[in-house]
Amino acid sequence: MRVAALTVASVFGLWTAVACRRAHRHGLPGSDALVWAGLSGAFLLLSLIRTARGLGFLRGFGDILRGIFKQRGWYEDRRSLQVAASIAIAVVAMALVVWGLLWAWHHIKRYRLAIGFTGLTLGFAIIRFISLHEVDAWNTNAPWARMAVDLIAAAGVSAIAIARLWQLRDFCFAAGSFDHDGHNDAIELLVGVCAIVLFGIALIAWPS
């Protein structure tokens, strides 16, 4: 379910990026296309990591990192590094959410709220990866938290993307800018989705 939600958010991000690019070509507000493309890539990466982890392809990766830390002499003092990194990431993630909420009603810059949602799930994933003992214990006692954070982030980004698509639709109707380019953009979107799927399959199959 988490992988499906993250993948849906990635597709909506790609769709919005293509729509913004088309709008920008017609002189309409669409300069946020690159941002939506980045958000799409971030959720694609999260989806691939969740899939690879579920299939067991990442097994042993933690041991490799642990060995690197021991070689560099960081392993003995890892707790102070874990605490500092976890706090810093949590602060940044919450700051991004608050920053996004301040722009939630702006007709274009509400993508900053989508960035906040993305930062929330990325931050939570990184904190879990850091593997502080207290976080591991809390994660064991509340396994639903991982799914909740991913679903909230994916739903938030998808909702903002849908709102942006609807807004672009209204702009296009008002400007009368629907033309033959729509067919080309549909092809571009299809190619982009196929590229995402093929790229994901390649990354998942690579470790085997």
N, C-alpha and C positions, 0 to 999 in steps of 0.2 A: 504493500500500500504506500509506503514511504517513497519507494523508487518511482511508482506511478505518479504520485503527486509532484515529485521533483522534476520528472520528465515533462509533465504537463506544463509546469511553470517555465521550463526551458523552451518548449514549443511556443507558448504564448509570448515569451520574450523575443524569440526569433521573428514571429509574426509581426509583433509591434515594431521591431527594428526595420523590417522590410516596408511596413506601412509608413513609418516616419520618413524613411529614405525616399519613398515615392512622393509623399507630401512635400518634402523639401525641394524636390526637383520641380514641383509646380509652384514654388514660391510660398508655400504654406508652412506654418510652424512645424518643423520636423527635425530640428537640430539635435534632438536627443536620441537619434537612431543608434549612434555608437554606444551610448549608455545601455540601451536595451539589448544590444548585441552582447555586451559584456555580461549583463545579468543572465542572459540565456546561456552563455558559456559557463558561468559559475554554477548554475543549477544542473547543467549537463555534467560537469565535473563531479558534483556531489552525487548525482544519480549513478555515475559510473563507479565511484568509490564504494557506494552502498552495495551495488551489484557485485563488484569484485570481492568485497569483504564477505558477502553472503555466500559466494561460491568458493570461498576459502583461498583465493589467489593472493591475499595479503598476509597469509599465515607466515610467521617468521620475520616479518618486516620489523616488528618491535625489537626482536632480538638483535637484528642487524644494527639498529640505531643505538641500542644499549651497549653493544660492543664498541661502537664509535665513541660514545660518551666515556666509556672506561679507558679507552686508549688516550683520550685527550685529558683525562683526569677530572672530568666534570661530574662523574657519576656519584662520587662521595658527597659532593655539595649540591646534589640535584634538587633537594627539597626546597632550598631557598630560591633556586632558579624556577622551579615549578610554581611556587607560590607567587613570585613576582610576575611571571609570565601570565598566569591564570588571572590575576587581578587586573593586569594591564589590558588583556584581551576583553575581559568582562566590561571594563570601563569604556573601552572603545566601542564595543558592540552596543551598549546602552546609549552612548553619546550619539551614535549613528541613528538609532531609533528615535531619540528625542529630536535630533536635527531634522529627520524626515517628517515627523509630526508637525513641526513648525511650518512646513511647506505643503502639507496635505491638501490644502484647498487651492493651491496654485494650479492653473490650467495646464501648464507644461511641467513645471519643476516638482510636481508630486512624484516624479520618478525617484526623488531623493528618499521618499518613504519606502519605495521598493528597495533602494540600496540599504536602508535601515533593516528591513526584513531579511535581506540577504546576509548582512553582517551579523544578524542575530543567529541564524543557523550555522554560518561559517564559524563564528566565535564559539558557539557551543560545541561544534565538532572539534575545533582545535583544543579547547579546554579538556575535552574527553581524551583526546590524543595525548596530551601532556601527562595524563594519568596520575594526578595528585591523589593520594590515598583517600582523602576525605571525599573527593569528587567521585572516585571509583565506588566507595561505599554508598554514597547517595544514589549513584546511578544503578547500583544493584538493588537498592530498596525501592527505587522509583523508575523501573524500566520504561514506563509509559512516557516519561519526560522527553526522551529522545524523539519518539514519534510525534509528540505534541508540538515540539519546537519546529520540526521539519514541516508538519502539516500547516501550522500557523503561518510560517514563512512562505511556503509554496502557495497557500491560499491567498495571502496578502499580496504577493507579487502578481499572481494571476488576476486578482480582482482589479489591481491598479492598471495592469496591461489591458484588460477588457475595457476599462473606463477610457484609457487613452485611445484605443481602437475606435470606440464609439464617438469620441470627440473628433478624431480625424475624419470619420465618416460624415459628421455634421459639417466640418470645415469644407470637405470636398463637395457636399451638396450645395453649400452656400456659395462656393466659388465656381460651381459648375465645371469642375476639373476632372470628371470621369471621362477617360478617352481610351484609345486602343492600348495604352501602356498597361492597363490592368491585366491584360492577357500575359504580357511579358513578366509582370510582377508575380503573377500566380505561378508561372514557370520557375522564377527565381526562388520563390518560397518552397516549392516542391523540391527543387534541387538542394536547397539548404537543409530541409528536413531529412532528405535521403543521405546527405553528407554527414549529418549528425548521427544518424542511425549506423551508417557504415563505420564512422570513426569510433563510435562506442563499441561496436562488435570487434573491431580491430584491437582496441585497447584491452577489452575483456579477454580476447583469445590469446593475446601476446604472451602472458606468463606461461601458458601451456605449450 
